[in-house]
Amino acid sequence: MKKILCLLAAGILMMPGALSRAEYVDEDDEDLLIEDVIEEVVTEKKEVLDTDGSAILTITCTGDFTIGGDSRKRKNIFEDELKEQGGDINFTLQNTRDIFLEDDLTLVNFEGTLTESTYIPSNKKENQFLFSAPPAYVTMLSENGIEAVSLENNHVMDHGEEAYEETQRTLEEAGIVWSNSEHLGVYEVKGIQVAMLSYLCIDRYDKLWDKVPQDIAAAKERYPLVIVSFHWGNELDYAPTNNQIRMGRLAADAGADLVIGHHSHRMNPIEYYNGVYICYSLGNFCFSGNSKPSDMSSFLFQIRFRVKDGNCTSRGFRIIPIRISSRTGRNDFIPTPYTTGSNIDSVLSVLRNNGRKLEYAVTDYPLDWK
């Protein structure tokens, strides 16, 4: 039995250039804290318990999920591809859907808005990119095994506060859990409640050094498993900044069980610090901002937790190297796992090389569960 619990906590949750990358050639051209539950949506999922009665949860996290287009521009490359795909909005997840349906929770960074509004705030008018998609496109998430989104990044306000609130309502109505720095998202599966928090850090570190650990500690008192997502760092960078490292470790020390990062649009290395995996950036996932990004490789992060009697321990992770497109020549917004050894090795090499200066960087990026 799986339950989705969305808990609103507004006003209560107080409390250096690209380093390394690889060219990828596909040889085969493979194409908190509040007492009241606001909403509860129940669906069926097979419960699997270990022999000692503990719950084993498999969680998948992805990078930036951006769909739709820019209302200021005539050309909409996402809508053009949607037409080529026969109008089936589920086309984007056709090669990852089975992965998401087989896990217990899939969390993505939803970077954009679900709105028909064309209003643009004055502070956004000069931005290179604005993102919006029709609210009906939310089924792309709900029908393909994505249960939760982090909803605090530099594009959620592209069409103003009303559009941001519309996006939140649309997600809730579709049964998708969302979180930001004032809204604690809680997802229940196998009788375990997973709490999620999200923060935009880019220019807000001074306001978050105290708030983040307070929020995490408060959440950890109530929930056995706490995931924290950060939108941080510099675009196109392959390794974290000093502020990211400090904040990520601060979150781990405060009680986070997993730290997930986004924003650079490039994959970053993973640290294992104080018993917690810190994924500094999962890169892009489904990205409609560019018809051919200079680096179309990324990875899915999967982790397993054992939870019993309120205690949560990690049972290890694996990565699934992907290209954000099913094609090599252009971006068709269909994330596709790599199968050729040279592409997989390139992803592993980038992660290892860019982690060399990190004190707690993992040295092994397993592709299968151990």
KAFENRA-V167674 format. One record per run of one state. SS is the DSSP state (A for helix, B for strand, O for the rest). FROM is the first residue (numbers start at 1). LEN is the number of residues. If there is no record, write none. Layout:
# KAFENRA-V167674
SS&FROM&LEN / SS&FROM&LEN
This chain:
# KAFENRA-V167674
O&1&1 / B&2&7 / O&9&30 / B&39&5 / O&44&5 / B&49&1 / O&50&5 / B&55&12 / O&67&2 / B&69&1 / O&70&7 / A&77&8 / O&85&4 / A&89&5 / O&94&3 / A&97&6 / O&103&2 / B&105&6 / O&111&3 / B&114&1 / O&115&7 / A&122&3 / O&125&7 / B&132&2 / O&134&1 / A&135&8 / O&143&5 / B&148&3 / O&151&9 / A&160&14 / O&174&3 / B&177&3 / O&180&3 / B&183&7 / O&190&2 / B&192&9 / O&201&4 / A&205&18 / O&223&2 / B&225&7 / O&232&10 / A&242&13 / O&255&3 / B&258&5 / O&263&4 / B&267&1 / O&268&2 / B&270&4 / O&274&2 / B&276&4 / O&280&2 / B&282&1 / O&283&1 / B&284&4 / O&288&9 / B&297&12 / O&309&2 / B&311&13 / O&324&12 / B&336&2 / O&338&3 / A&341&13 / O&354&7 / B&361&1 / O&362&9
